[in-house]
Amino acid sequence: MRLALELILPALLIVCALAVTFSKRLLVSVVIYTSFSLIMSVIWVLLESPDLAITEAAVGAGVSGLLLIYTLKKIHALKGTSDE
């Protein structure tokens, strides 16, 4: 099981990196970036670094994702948003 994860997770990181590069929609790019951070946090757990895993999940997926979505909303890059 662990060996399968050690082979699949790095491959998923490469797929996420390529997908975020070629994505045309900004919101899709943010979601892929967030999933990249979550996959990376699982890798940190497998490498027995729980402190880095928690930091990656909190900052990489949580705070950064929210800030990027807020920025997209602020610059009116998301459909259906308005400052009323």
N, C-alpha and C positions, 0 to 999 in steps of 0.2 A: 504494500500500500504506500509506504513512504517513498519507495523507489519510483513508483508511478507518479507521485506528486512532484518529486524532484526532477522528473523529465517533462511533465506537462506544464508546470507553472512557469518555468523560463520560456517555454514556447508561447504560452499565453501572453507573457510580457512583450515578446517580440511582435505578436499579432496586435496587441493593444497599441504599441508604439507606431506600427505601420498604419493602423486604422485611424489614429488621431492625426497622423500626418496627412492622410489622403481624404479626410472627412471634409465635406463642403459646408456642413451646418455647424455653427459654433456650439449650440447646446449639445449636440451629439459628441463633439470633441470634449466637452467638459465631462460628460457622463463616462466616456471612455477613459479619460484621465483619472477620474475617481476610481474606476474599476482597476486601473493600473496600480494605484496606490493600495487598494485593498489586496490585490494579489501580492504586491510587494510585502505587505504586512504579514501575510501567511508565510511567505518565504523567510521572513525574519524569525517567525515562530519556529519553523523547521530548523533554522540555524541556531536555535536556542538563545535568542536575544529578545526576550519578551519586552524589555524596556524600549528597544527600537521599534518593535512591532506596534506597541501602544502609541508611540509617538507618530509613526507613519500613518496609522489608522486615524488618529485624532487630527493631526495637522494636514497630512497629505490628502486624505479623503474627506475629512469633515470640514475643517476651516477653509482650506483652499477651494474646495468645491463650492461651498456656500459663497465665498467671496467672488469667485468667477461667475456664478449664476447671478449674484447681485449686480456685478458689473455689466453683464449682458442686459439685464433689465434696465439698468440706469442709462445705458447708451442706446436703448430702444432696439436692441438686436433680437429680442424675443417678440414673436407675434402676440398681439392682444395685450400689450402692456401700455399703460399711459400714466402720466403724472397728474392725476385729478385729485 
